[in-house]
């Protein structure tokens, strides 16, 4: 499933990745050696958009 990571505050696209299982709100995800907390999951026609908060 195609997933786009978007920074919650700035709405900046961090990157795209492919996931087998969609994450839930408040879970953690690692991308480019950085950890992000999933703030919100948005379902779109083209896949998922994850609003994340960097930690």
N, CA, C and O atoms as a GROMACS GRO file, in nm:
protein
  220
    1UNK      N    1   0.084  -0.115   0.000
    1UNK     CA    2   0.000   0.000   0.000
    1UNK      C    3   0.091   0.124   0.000
    1UNK      O    4   0.177   0.138   0.087
    2UNK      N    5   0.071   0.212  -0.097
    2UNK     CA    6   0.151   0.334  -0.108
    2UNK      C    7   0.112   0.431   0.002
    2UNK      O    8  -0.006   0.458   0.025
    3UNK      N    9   0.214   0.484   0.071
    3UNK     CA   10   0.191   0.572   0.185
    3UNK      C   11   0.277   0.696   0.172
    3UNK      O   12   0.396   0.687   0.140
    4UNK      N   13   0.218   0.811   0.198
    4UNK     CA   14   0.290   0.938   0.196
    4UNK      C   15   0.299   0.991   0.338
    4UNK      O   16   0.198   1.000   0.409
    5UNK      N   17   0.420   1.028   0.381
    5UNK     CA   18   0.440   1.087   0.513
    5UNK      C   19   0.438   1.239   0.501
    5UNK      O   20   0.510   1.296   0.420
    6UNK      N   21   0.355   1.303   0.583
    6UNK     CA   22   0.341   1.448   0.581
    6UNK      C   23   0.361   1.501   0.722
    6UNK      O   24   0.299   1.452   0.817
    7UNK      N   25   0.448   1.602   0.737
    7UNK     CA   26   0.471   1.665   0.866
    7UNK      C   27   0.344   1.736   0.911
    7UNK      O   28   0.286   1.814   0.834
    8UNK      N   29   0.300   1.712   1.032
    8UNK     CA   30   0.173   1.763   1.082
    8UNK      C   31   0.168   1.916   1.088
    8UNK      O   32   0.068   1.975   1.046
    9UNK      N   33   0.272   1.981   1.138
    9UNK     CA   34   0.270   2.126   1.155
    9UNK      C   35   0.286   2.202   1.024
    9UNK      O   36   0.210   2.295   0.997
   10UNK      N   37   0.383   2.163   0.942
   10UNK     CA   38   0.415   2.240   0.821
   10UNK      C   39   0.346   2.188   0.696
   10UNK      O   40   0.347   2.256   0.592
   11UNK      N   41   0.285   2.071   0.702
   11UNK     CA   42   0.219   2.006   0.587
   11UNK      C   43   0.319   1.974   0.476
   11UNK      O   44   0.280   1.958   0.361
   12UNK      N   45   0.448   1.964   0.511
   12UNK     CA   46   0.554   1.931   0.417
   12UNK      C   47   0.560   1.780   0.395
   12UNK      O   48   0.551   1.702   0.490
   13UNK      N   49   0.575   1.738   0.269
   13UNK     CA   50   0.587   1.596   0.238
   13UNK      C   51   0.727   1.550   0.276
   13UNK      O   52   0.826   1.604   0.226
   14UNK      N   53   0.736   1.451   0.364
   14UNK     CA   54   0.863   1.399   0.410
   14UNK      C   55   0.914   1.293   0.312
   14UNK      O   56   1.033   1.289   0.280
   15UNK      N   57   0.824   1.208   0.266
   15UNK     CA   58   0.863   1.102   0.173
   15UNK      C   59   0.750   1.005   0.149
   15UNK      O   60   0.641   1.019   0.204
   16UNK      N   61   0.778   0.905   0.067
   16UNK     CA   62   0.680   0.801   0.035
   16UNK      C   63   0.741   0.665   0.063
   16UNK      O   64   0.861   0.645   0.045
   17UNK      N   65   0.659   0.572   0.107
   17UNK     CA   66   0.702   0.436   0.130
   17UNK      C   67   0.586   0.342   0.105
   17UNK      O   68   0.471   0.385   0.092
   18UNK      N   69   0.616   0.213   0.099
   18UNK     CA   70   0.514   0.111   0.077
   18UNK      C   71   0.506   0.026   0.203
   18UNK      O   72   0.606  -0.028   0.250
   19UNK      N   73   0.385   0.015   0.257
   19UNK     CA   74   0.360  -0.063   0.378
   19UNK      C   75   0.266  -0.179   0.348
   19UNK      O   76   0.176  -0.167   0.265
   20UNK      N   77   0.288  -0.291   0.416
   20UNK     CA   78   0.197  -0.405   0.402
   20UNK      C   79   0.076  -0.389   0.493
   20UNK      O   80  -0.036  -0.426   0.456
   21UNK      N   81   0.098  -0.334   0.612
   21UNK     CA   82  -0.008  -0.316   0.710
   21UNK      C   83  -0.016  -0.168   0.744
   21UNK      O   84   0.085  -0.108   0.781
   22UNK      N   85  -0.133  -0.106   0.733
   22UNK     CA   86  -0.144   0.036   0.766
   22UNK      C   87  -0.129   0.059   0.917
   22UNK      O   88  -0.185  -0.017   0.997
   23UNK      N   89  -0.055   0.161   0.956
   23UNK     CA   90  -0.040   0.189   1.100
   23UNK      C   91  -0.165   0.255   1.156
   23UNK      O   92  -0.248   0.306   1.081
   24UNK      N   93  -0.177   0.254   1.287
   24UNK     CA   94  -0.288   0.320   1.355
   24UNK      C   95  -0.239   0.452   1.414
   24UNK      O   96  -0.119   0.479   1.420
   25UNK      N   97  -0.334   0.534   1.455
   25UNK     CA   98  -0.298   0.657   1.525
   25UNK      C   99  -0.216   0.624   1.648
   25UNK      O  100  -0.237   0.521   1.713
   26UNK      N  101  -0.123   0.711   1.680
   26UNK     CA  102  -0.037   0.702   1.799
   26UNK      C  103   0.069   0.593   1.791
   26UNK      O  104   0.137   0.569   1.890
   27UNK      N  105   0.086   0.527   1.678
   27UNK     CA  106   0.194   0.431   1.662
   27UNK      C  107   0.318   0.504   1.613
   27UNK      O  108   0.312   0.620   1.573
   28UNK      N  109   0.431   0.434   1.617
   28UNK     CA  110   0.559   0.490   1.575
   28UNK      C  111   0.596   0.432   1.440
   28UNK      O  112   0.563   0.318   1.408
   29UNK      N  113   0.668   0.513   1.359
   29UNK     CA  114   0.716   0.465   1.231
   29UNK      C  115   0.855   0.522   1.209
   29UNK      O  116   0.882   0.637   1.244
   30UNK      N  117   0.945   0.442   1.152
   30UNK     CA  118   1.080   0.487   1.124
   30UNK      C  119   1.094   0.511   0.974
   30UNK      O  120   1.055   0.427   0.892
   31UNK      N  121   1.151   0.626   0.938
   31UNK     CA  122   1.174   0.660   0.798
   31UNK      C  123   1.303   0.740   0.790
   31UNK      O  124   1.318   0.840   0.860
   32UNK      N  125   1.395   0.698   0.706
   32UNK     CA  126   1.524   0.765   0.687
   32UNK      C  127   1.597   0.784   0.820
   32UNK      O  128   1.648   0.892   0.849
   33UNK      N  129   1.602   0.680   0.900
   33UNK     CA  130   1.670   0.679   1.029
   33UNK      C  131   1.616   0.781   1.128
   33UNK      O  132   1.689   0.822   1.218
   34UNK      N  133   1.492   0.822   1.114
   34UNK     CA  134   1.425   0.911   1.209
   34UNK      C  135   1.294   0.847   1.252
   34UNK      O  136   1.230   0.776   1.174
   35UNK      N  137   1.256   0.873   1.375
   35UNK     CA  138   1.132   0.819   1.428
   35UNK      C  139   1.023   0.926   1.420
   35UNK      O  140   1.047   1.044   1.446
   36UNK      N  141   0.903   0.880   1.384
   36UNK     CA  142   0.787   0.967   1.374
   36UNK      C  143   0.670   0.903   1.446
   36UNK      O  144   0.654   0.781   1.444
   37UNK      N  145   0.589   0.985   1.511
   37UNK     CA  146   0.466   0.938   1.574
   37UNK      C  147   0.352   0.968   1.477
   37UNK      O  148   0.341   1.080   1.426
   38UNK      N  149   0.268   0.868   1.451
   38UNK     CA  150   0.155   0.886   1.360
   38UNK      C  151   0.047   0.965   1.433
   38UNK      O  152  -0.008   0.919   1.534
   39UNK      N  153   0.017   1.082   1.382
   39UNK     CA  154  -0.084   1.168   1.445
   39UNK      C  155  -0.223   1.139   1.387
   39UNK      O  156  -0.322   1.136   1.459
   40UNK      N  157  -0.227   1.117   1.255
   40UNK     CA  158  -0.356   1.095   1.189
   40UNK      C  159  -0.334   1.015   1.062
   40UNK      O  160  -0.236   1.036   0.991
   41UNK      N  161  -0.426   0.923   1.032
   41UNK     CA  162  -0.422   0.843   0.910
   41UNK      C  163  -0.534   0.890   0.819
   41UNK      O  164  -0.651   0.893   0.859
   42UNK      N  165  -0.500   0.928   0.696
   42UNK     CA  166  -0.599   0.976   0.599
   42UNK      C  167  -0.603   0.877   0.483
   42UNK      O  168  -0.501   0.853   0.418
   43UNK      N  169  -0.720   0.820   0.456
   43UNK     CA  170  -0.738   0.727   0.345
   43UNK      C  171  -0.774   0.806   0.220
   43UNK      O  172  -0.869   0.885   0.221
   44UNK      N  173  -0.699   0.786   0.111
   44UNK     CA  174  -0.726   0.852  -0.016
   44UNK      C  175  -0.741   0.747  -0.125
   44UNK      O  176  -0.719   0.628  -0.101
   45UNK      N  177  -0.778   0.790  -0.244
   45UNK     CA  178  -0.792   0.698  -0.357
   45UNK      C  179  -0.657   0.640  -0.399
   45UNK      O  180  -0.650   0.528  -0.450
   46UNK      N  181  -0.549   0.716  -0.377
   46UNK     CA  182  -0.416   0.674  -0.420
   46UNK      C  183  -0.337   0.602  -0.311
   46UNK      O  184  -0.220   0.569  -0.333
   47UNK      N  185  -0.395   0.578  -0.197
   47UNK     CA  186  -0.326   0.513  -0.087
   47UNK      C  187  -0.355   0.583   0.043
   47UNK      O  188  -0.466   0.633   0.065
   48UNK      N  189  -0.255   0.587   0.131
   48UNK     CA  190  -0.269   0.651   0.262
   48UNK      C  191  -0.182   0.774   0.272
   48UNK      O  192  -0.077   0.782   0.209
   49UNK      N  193  -0.227   0.869   0.350
   49UNK     CA  194  -0.145   0.982   0.390
   49UNK      C  195  -0.137   0.978   0.541
   49UNK      O  196  -0.238   0.971   0.610
   50UNK      N  197  -0.015   0.982   0.592
   50UNK     CA  198   0.006   0.981   0.736
   50UNK      C  199   0.053   1.117   0.781
   50UNK      O  200   0.158   1.165   0.738
   51UNK      N  201  -0.023   1.179   0.868
   51UNK     CA  202   0.020   1.304   0.931
   51UNK      C  203   0.106   1.262   1.049
   51UNK      O  204   0.057   1.195   1.140
   52UNK      N  205   0.235   1.299   1.048
   52UNK     CA  206   0.329   1.252   1.150
   52UNK      C  207   0.392   1.368   1.223
   52UNK      O  208   0.395   1.482   1.175
   53UNK      N  209   0.442   1.337   1.341
   53UNK     CA  210   0.514   1.433   1.425
   53UNK      C  211   0.653   1.375   1.447
   53UNK      O  212   0.667   1.264   1.498
   54UNK      N  213   0.756   1.451   1.410
   54UNK     CA  214   0.893   1.405   1.430
   54UNK      C  215   0.934   1.412   1.575
   54UNK      O  216   0.898   1.504   1.647
   55UNK      N  217   1.012   1.311   1.618
   55UNK     CA  218   1.062   1.310   1.755
   55UNK      C  219   1.211   1.291   1.757
   55UNK      O  220   1.272   1.288   1.864
   0.00000   0.00000   0.00000
